[in-house]
């Protein structure tokens, strides 16, 4: 397989993978991704083998063309004897090209500029990469979709919300008016400090061509965002923590509204959508937060005729199921997993503006050469003060495993 054949085959696989992804066929897409990875690995091995062969050929050419340096034991060799030495070197070169072993007898001197042959073969110089390959996304976009409340430089506070409105009633003339009070609630949004710390050896900064230092600093910010986006769901709501949607301390949500589902089937999506919100509307701006495993379970649902029940469109961390928006968040435990226990929260459905993420400070990322000066370590640290809570009455329908 030459380079042109490799690139052509890779282009075909990429096109097939994109078609599967656009069609919502997650299994085919993942299979094509594995084929692409296998093809890349095979081509890389072939390229290394060709490089090794080229390096060996160059050394053999040097060996064949180099002058013969004789020691005192062979200074008196005749022209015919010297010709034998050159002929022997040529024969060894042919044997090496055929991957056969060779032997140098005591009477033949190895040219000074010949490469040394070891039991492990000819060594090929190591070539270092000049760029870092990225990993898969590890931060759910949920953090960017909730309502941001800017309280820069402030402290913890209470966010008011409406819990309901009264209803008028018939009243006789002269009688007291019917009570119809509007009721309110308060959501505590308490300050929490989230930090991340990392060290690197000074050699990482000085030696490689790759900018590991910048990537480590970037990783500090990613680590903070990764924690926050999970805590929007899982935060305990105690001292120095966010209050997550799944928390019992998210008092804006009545636990009685929680929905229990045993398994994902053809009725699950309808059950979730029509169980959310008030009695007068079917909400159309809500988003389903779920695990990737449960998204796969929706994709794999089939009718009696073998057709897909749901039309699933994906775009990285987000997408739609029959037009219903979704966001993947790994903090959700899958209903479809046998390891998820009954009563554990698995999904949430609601308007993302119903969760308030309060920013009390900017992300502060610092780099220090002084902390471990003696051991040559460079320290990176980052911190942010944030708070969060559900700020809308029953703003989310929480799904438990039955």
Steps between C-alpha positions, in 0.01 A plus 500: 500500500656828387417846631251575221308178566499574874364854455234383254376223730503735800291758313238234419481387865466859624216564256323180613546596867358849443203356313431259787529781756267729306253213469510437873657155457729507803612134472608534136672830578700344786589201280630731226703697755666174609575413136662842451713452813607153384587633152707784654688253721571268207631787283716626788655153542563482124662845502728398789597180319584697185706748704689212664567342161625831359730553798639148468557543125695819564724329751557206263598741225752662735631157591547397136662827390728554799876441466641196675720592797743226583692449823858382533393139464390549140735773366673249277181393320536466124269670253308172461459472879368856521257416220378206710435735791289730281318200351423367850356837603280497191372152582419609856309800360289271281428275796393796713263622228341155500455523881756220553754486780866579428827411671830691505798261514810585697699561183276772355509854635178702518529843330525782754186680384283187486195490720514267800253215480344393829275212587200735487572628150591837355380789715285764333501856638189591699301787354291703745162652414461877502134524600262345752206293384180599688286258696122466494281771653468459878281801585125489448361813336240515780726753676458743208123458468369571852417853617813692604448740792785750525577573866866589446661590830180421690404236754233235538144619447137388466335493157121549516262317267123474452344179629142564389203730455164503676163457332210738518155389624137605498421763762165645616456874509627639828694183582876472532699450184635152432861445600730457196851545632809460282751280681878519484801291589868564562792297368824521696801547274802450723859579414721199425872497422616259228871452440742303280878450536770344282880477493749444220874450494705786358626262232151484354523874441859510370557185296213397267383696197140442610350771724400275790508799735218682320293181484543445876378854569205440268432175686454692828209697351351183349524324837302780669230499229482120511424506873241778474302342215467174697406681821209673323342155525674336798581789737399412857378849595698497826778734619744594220310306232261579218141381531445259214177418320507150649556629856236471770603855595370634168186616681345657190427146376224299667628144545145379429542607136792261446429237235607136531579304184614138494638484146517706182229396254289652224287694754781643716552828315126579491470416869775750585383783275134489607581462870695826514361845575159628604153380415434764236796466261729248335836668538693538174831649619609215726819294463563136594823443695613137480796264470650387171399141584132598529522698176624181338201315648263750333685453169474121518122489551336322206141448386354158424609554139859570607488875436638758737237644731678830563683733265819591685728775373831557676746789505773406742370556853153609387228407252131416474277196545190549282567872523539497882840656587740300715836552671731215599642517852702210641380582853167336404485131585351295216158344543619243247788386725450204734735675744258791554299433815130563547434850630814653347454806281573442132363793296361849534260682268428870515582854396871560559434859604335346806846436646700800619880481496635796692854620423660663803852531351691456177699183444844576645778288343855558625841351426787494748870417465570565869296248700727201423806690381743246648348202316445690174122465496264749337165532679168589339186577697154632424197599704153646465216592735160391371157404628198332348144386567168434330327839484167410339214317669515139378734626229615146430332162481739252660504142375580212733558137423196308617 
